[in-house]
Amino acid sequence: MASKVRVETTINGEPTEFLCEPRQSLLECLRDVLHLTGTKEGCNDGNCGACTVVMNGALVTSCLVLGPEAQGARIETVEGIAKGNQLHPLQQAFLEEAALQCGICTPGFLVASKMLLEKNAQPTEQEIRLWLANNLCRCTGYDKIIRAVQKAATQMAEVKA
């Protein structure tokens, strides 16, 4: 039995410490050790994007990152998107545009879309589709997801104006 590794990291702005086995993925650590179950397991081989989180400013599929690699990292998960009970405009737009069905892919789409809007406040439809190309959805057909991201971008621009 492998000895556990102590990991100190920052998750959703909060200093966090946990123990994990060297072989455990970040996804397993988030869900099973830290009980942050918003991040979903879809394929467990990096192909679907359901487990997407932001790590040190980059989108990563947490199923392909080992838990110990989170040492000293800054991680943002879907749980960090809302501010208390106030939904982020992306979350609200996903609800209003019915951009989710089974919900497995939704956290990954939200995390990736939020990062897109932080980098490009007014992306075109083509830019949204390209940015989200690594996130797969088996239910919605993507159009509702694209509309939700566009709607959130518009609403966020209006708030800033």
C-alpha contacts under 8 A as a table, 3 or more apart, distances in Angstrom:
res1	aa1	res2	aa2	distance
2	A	21	E	6.52
2	A	22	P	7.34
3	S	21	E	6.51
3	S	22	P	7.79
4	K	19	L	5.85
4	K	20	C	5.11
4	K	21	E	4.59
4	K	22	P	6.64
5	V	19	L	5.40
5	V	20	C	5.31
5	V	21	E	5.95
5	V	22	P	6.30
5	V	68	P	6.75
6	R	17	E	7.14
6	R	18	F	5.85
6	R	19	L	4.61
6	R	20	C	6.71
6	R	68	P	7.67
7	V	17	E	5.56
7	V	18	F	5.39
7	V	19	L	6.14
7	V	20	C	7.60
7	V	67	G	7.79
7	V	68	P	6.03
7	V	70	A	6.82
7	V	71	Q	5.07
7	V	72	G	7.75
8	E	15	P	7.37
8	E	16	T	5.81
8	E	17	E	4.45
8	E	18	F	6.75
8	E	70	A	7.51
8	E	71	Q	5.27
8	E	72	G	5.84
9	T	15	P	5.94
9	T	16	T	5.22
9	T	17	E	6.23
9	T	70	A	6.14
9	T	71	Q	5.42
9	T	72	G	4.73
9	T	73	A	5.24
9	T	74	R	6.30
9	T	75	I	7.63
10	T	13	G	5.76
10	T	14	E	5.24
10	T	15	P	4.34
10	T	16	T	5.36
10	T	72	G	7.21
10	T	73	A	6.27
10	T	74	R	4.82
10	T	75	I	6.02
11	I	14	E	5.28
11	I	15	P	6.47
11	I	16	T	6.35
11	I	74	R	6.06
11	I	75	I	4.71
11	I	76	E	5.74
11	I	77	T	7.37
12	N	74	R	7.74
12	N	75	I	6.19
12	N	76	E	4.81
12	N	77	T	6.50
12	N	79	E	7.41
12	N	80	G	4.92
13	G	74	R	7.60
13	G	75	I	7.94
13	G	76	E	7.69
13	G	80	G	7.98
18	F	33	V	7.30
18	F	34	L	7.42
19	L	33	V	7.76
20	C	24	Q	6.50
20	C	29	C	6.80
20	C	33	V	7.56
20	C	67	G	6.73
20	C	68	P	7.33
21	E	24	Q	5.40
21	E	67	G	7.83
22	P	66	L	7.22
22	P	67	G	7.01
22	P	68	P	6.27
23	R	66	L	6.51
23	R	67	G	7.57
24	Q	28	E	6.14
24	Q	29	C	6.73
24	Q	66	L	5.82
24	Q	67	G	5.65
25	S	28	E	5.15
25	S	29	C	6.31
25	S	62	S	6.79
25	S	63	C	5.51
25	S	64	L	6.51
25	S	65	V	5.56
25	S	66	L	4.18
25	S	67	G	4.92
26	L	29	C	4.92
26	L	30	L	6.02
26	L	62	S	5.16
26	L	63	C	6.20
26	L	64	L	7.57
26	L	65	V	5.48
26	L	66	L	5.20
26	L	67	G	4.10
26	L	68	P	7.79
26	L	69	E	7.96
26	L	70	A	7.34
27	L	30	L	5.17
27	L	31	R	6.15
27	L	39	T	7.25
27	L	40	K	7.90
27	L	41	E	7.42
27	L	51	C	6.79
27	L	62	S	4.83
27	L	63	C	5.04
27	L	65	V	7.74
27	L	67	G	7.70
28	E	31	R	5.24
28	E	32	D	5.40
28	E	33	V	7.07
28	E	63	C	7.49
28	E	67	G	7.80
29	C	32	D	5.45
29	C	33	V	4.80
29	C	34	L	6.17
29	C	67	G	6.11
30	L	33	V	6.00
30	L	34	L	5.02
30	L	35	H	6.12
30	L	36	L	5.24
30	L	37	T	6.94
30	L	39	T	7.56
31	R	34	L	5.92
31	R	35	H	4.70
31	R	36	L	4.93
31	R	37	T	4.67
31	R	38	G	7.76
31	R	39	T	7.13
32	D	35	H	5.44
32	D	36	L	7.75
32	D	37	T	7.82
36	L	39	T	6.94
36	L	79	E	7.31
37	T	40	K	6.85
38	G	77	T	7.64
38	G	78	V	6.06
38	G	79	E	6.27
38	G	107	P	6.55
39	T	50	A	7.06
39	T	51	C	5.18
39	T	52	T	7.26
39	T	53	V	7.71
39	T	77	T	6.79
39	T	78	V	6.49
39	T	107	P	5.97
39	T	108	G	7.17
40	K	50	A	5.49
40	K	51	C	5.03
40	K	104	I	5.91
40	K	105	C	7.24
40	K	107	P	7.03
40	K	108	G	7.77
41	E	44	N	6.09
41	E	50	A	6.11
41	E	51	C	5.67
41	E	63	C	7.51
41	E	104	I	7.50
42	G	48	C	6.33
42	G	49	G	7.55
42	G	50	A	5.51
42	G	51	C	7.07
42	G	104	I	6.74
42	G	105	C	7.40
43	C	46	G	6.76
43	C	47	N	6.51
43	C	48	C	6.06
43	C	50	A	7.99
44	N	47	N	7.78
44	N	63	C	5.47
44	N	64	L	7.64
45	D	48	C	7.99
45	D	63	C	6.62
45	D	64	L	6.77
46	G	49	G	6.59
46	G	61	T	5.79
46	G	63	C	6.34
46	G	64	L	6.07
47	N	134	N	7.12
47	N	135	N	7.86
47	N	136	L	7.99
48	C	51	C	7.96
48	C	105	C	7.84
48	C	134	N	6.52
48	C	135	N	5.31
48	C	136	L	4.97
48	C	137	C	7.90
49	G	52	T	5.23
49	G	61	T	6.05
49	G	105	C	7.06
49	G	108	G	5.66
49	G	109	F	7.63
49	G	134	N	5.90
49	G	135	N	4.36
49	G	136	L	6.37
50	A	61	T	7.73
50	A	104	I	6.31
50	A	105	C	4.48
50	A	106	T	7.01
50	A	107	P	6.44
50	A	108	G	4.50
50	A	109	F	7.31
50	A	135	N	6.69
50	A	136	L	7.51
51	C	61	T	5.44
51	C	62	S	5.52
51	C	63	C	6.57
51	C	105	C	7.91
51	C	107	P	7.31
51	C	108	G	5.59
52	T	59	L	6.45
52	T	60	V	5.50
52	T	61	T	4.47
52	T	62	S	5.95
52	T	77	T	7.88
52	T	107	P	7.47
52	T	108	G	4.60
52	T	109	F	7.80
52	T	111	V	6.68
52	T	112	A	7.06
53	V	59	L	5.79
53	V	60	V	5.61
53	V	61	T	6.44
53	V	62	S	6.41
53	V	75	I	6.93
53	V	76	E	5.84
53	V	77	T	5.13
53	V	78	V	7.38
53	V	108	G	6.97
53	V	111	V	6.22
53	V	112	A	7.65
54	V	57	G	5.77
54	V	58	A	5.27
54	V	59	L	4.56
54	V	60	V	6.05
54	V	74	R	7.93
54	V	75	I	5.49
54	V	76	E	4.99
54	V	77	T	6.72
54	V	111	V	7.27
55	M	58	A	5.31
55	M	59	L	6.34
55	M	60	V	6.53
55	M	73	A	6.52
55	M	74	R	5.66
55	M	75	I	4.51
55	M	76	E	6.58
56	N	73	A	5.86
56	N	74	R	5.06
56	N	75	I	6.39
57	G	74	R	7.77
59	L	112	A	6.87
60	V	64	L	7.90
60	V	65	V	7.67
61	T	64	L	5.79
61	T	65	V	7.02
62	S	65	V	5.15
62	S	66	L	7.84
63	C	66	L	7.69
65	V	69	E	6.70
66	L	69	E	5.39
66	L	70	A	7.45
67	G	70	A	5.63
67	G	71	Q	7.99
68	P	71	Q	5.75
69	E	73	A	7.86
70	A	73	A	5.06
70	A	74	R	7.81
70	A	75	I	7.89
76	E	79	E	7.89
76	E	80	G	6.10
77	T	80	G	5.50
77	T	81	I	7.28
77	T	111	V	6.83
78	V	81	I	5.46
78	V	107	P	5.58
78	V	108	G	7.56
78	V	110	L	6.92
78	V	111	V	5.87
79	E	82	A	6.85
80	G	83	K	7.37
81	I	87	L	7.61
81	I	88	H	6.17
81	I	111	V	7.66
82	A	85	N	6.89
82	A	86	Q	5.80
82	A	87	L	4.65
82	A	88	H	4.98
82	A	91	Q	7.86
83	K	86	Q	5.18
83	K	87	L	6.49
83	K	88	H	7.10
84	G	87	L	7.78
87	L	90	L	7.86
87	L	91	Q	5.85
87	L	92	Q	6.07
88	H	91	Q	5.26
88	H	92	Q	6.37
89	P	92	Q	5.03
89	P	93	A	5.98
89	P	152	A	5.29
89	P	155	Q	7.12
89	P	156	M	6.93
90	L	93	A	5.05
90	L	94	F	6.09
90	L	110	L	6.84
90	L	113	S	7.75
90	L	114	K	7.16
90	L	148	A	6.93
90	L	149	V	6.39
90	L	152	A	5.10
91	Q	94	F	5.14
91	Q	95	L	6.42
91	Q	110	L	7.11
92	Q	95	L	5.18
92	Q	96	E	6.17
92	Q	152	A	7.93
93	A	96	E	4.95
93	A	97	E	5.82
93	A	99	A	7.98
93	A	148	A	4.92
93	A	149	V	7.16
93	A	151	K	6.32
93	A	152	A	5.77
94	F	97	E	5.32
94	F	98	A	5.83
94	F	99	A	4.78
94	F	100	L	6.75
94	F	144	K	7.94
94	F	145	I	6.84
94	F	148	A	5.22
94	F	149	V	7.70
95	L	98	A	5.13
95	L	99	A	6.47
95	L	100	L	7.43
96	E	99	A	7.78
96	E	148	A	7.76
97	E	144	K	6.01
97	E	145	I	7.64
97	E	147	R	7.04
97	E	148	A	5.70
98	A	101	Q	7.51
98	A	144	K	6.58
99	A	140	T	6.68
99	A	142	Y	7.79
99	A	144	K	4.73
99	A	145	I	4.75
99	A	148	A	6.58
100	L	103	G	5.75
100	L	106	T	6.30
100	L	139	C	7.75
100	L	140	T	6.50
100	L	145	I	7.55
101	Q	139	C	6.26
101	Q	140	T	6.64
102	C	105	C	7.91
102	C	139	C	7.08
103	G	106	T	5.07
103	G	107	P	7.56
104	I	107	P	7.19
105	C	108	G	5.62
105	C	109	F	6.32
105	C	135	N	7.29
105	C	136	L	6.80
105	C	137	C	5.91
106	T	109	F	5.08
106	T	110	L	6.07
107	P	110	L	5.08
107	P	111	V	6.17
108	G	111	V	5.24
108	G	112	A	6.08
108	G	135	N	6.89
109	F	112	A	5.21
109	F	113	S	5.82
109	F	132	L	7.12
109	F	135	N	6.42
110	L	113	S	5.09
110	L	114	K	6.00
111	V	114	K	5.27
111	V	115	M	6.42
112	A	115	M	5.24
112	A	116	L	6.27
112	A	131	W	7.80
112	A	132	L	6.87
113	S	116	L	4.94
113	S	117	L	6.23
113	S	128	I	7.91
113	S	131	W	7.96
113	S	132	L	7.30
113	S	149	V	6.75
114	K	117	L	5.21
114	K	118	E	6.24
115	M	118	E	5.02
115	M	119	K	6.33
116	L	119	K	5.17
116	L	120	N	5.81
116	L	121	A	7.60
116	L	128	I	7.71
116	L	131	W	7.08
117	L	120	N	4.89
117	L	121	A	4.64
117	L	122	Q	7.12
117	L	123	P	7.42
117	L	153	A	6.74
118	E	121	A	6.15
120	N	123	P	5.72
121	A	153	A	6.11
121	A	157	A	7.26
122	Q	150	Q	7.83
122	Q	153	A	5.94
122	Q	154	T	7.39
122	Q	157	A	7.93
123	P	126	Q	7.90
123	P	127	E	5.63
123	P	128	I	6.17
123	P	150	Q	7.64
123	P	153	A	7.83
124	T	127	E	5.06
124	T	128	I	6.25
125	E	128	I	5.12
125	E	129	R	6.18
125	E	146	I	6.94
125	E	150	Q	7.57
126	Q	129	R	5.10
126	Q	130	L	6.08
127	E	130	L	5.11
127	E	131	W	6.00
128	I	131	W	5.12
128	I	132	L	6.10
128	I	146	I	6.75
128	I	149	V	7.67
129	R	132	L	5.25
129	R	133	A	5.93
129	R	146	I	7.12
130	L	133	A	5.13
131	W	134	N	7.51
132	L	135	N	5.44
133	A	136	L	7.33
137	C	140	T	6.45
137	C	141	G	6.99
137	C	142	Y	7.02
138	R	141	G	7.11
140	T	143	D	7.32
140	T	144	K	6.81
140	T	145	I	7.64
141	G	144	K	7.36
142	Y	145	I	5.06
142	Y	146	I	6.19
143	D	146	I	5.15
143	D	147	R	6.18
144	K	147	R	5.03
144	K	148	A	6.07
145	I	148	A	5.06
145	I	149	V	6.34
146	I	149	V	5.23
146	I	150	Q	6.25
147	R	150	Q	5.05
147	R	151	K	6.02
148	A	151	K	5.03
148	A	152	A	6.12
149	V	152	A	5.13
149	V	153	A	6.12
150	Q	153	A	5.08
150	Q	154	T	6.26
151	K	154	T	5.15
151	K	155	Q	6.17
152	A	155	Q	5.05
152	A	156	M	5.94
153	A	156	M	5.17
153	A	157	A	6.13
154	T	157	A	5.15
154	T	158	E	6.28
155	Q	158	E	5.10
155	Q	159	V	6.38
156	M	159	V	5.19
156	M	160	K	6.42
157	A	160	K	5.17
157	A	161	A	6.23
158	E	161	A	5.11
